[in-house]
């Protein structure tokens, strides 16, 4: 089913880890784009089980509506971020001389007698 959706040009993004066992190394992680190569690899595996994959249901992927919402949220954050002034860190932090927001900061170590 995933192969057909990829052939139709759909974007598939995994919602879970997909881990063939053995050996137990993830083939897919949450948020990873599912490619035709990954589908082919999974189809060729000869392992006892694949965690995160249900043969009756297929792979768990985000819906197109969920992907659209994530894209809209990403665009909104980018728009807000572009409107904010850039924060600059001084090249030489020693130039701050222990001051924070104009207040003097005690830079000493006391020893108990």
C-alpha angles and dihedrals in degrees: 000000000000090000091054092049091050090050088053089057096253119151111235120196121184118238095192145035111269109204124176112213120241111053094025103216118136117252092183131023129194110283095020119132112245111229132194088247091058091048090050091048092051091048091053096050119116102197136131095248144347113222112217094027126096112194091207095051104025126217122344107240135167115264119246088249091055091049090050091051091050091049091050091050091048091051091049091052091048090051093050092044092052090054094055122086116251117258112229124205115208113250091227111041090189087072087074089069093203096305123134119188090343094305121121115242121207109241103187139107118224121212122209113234 
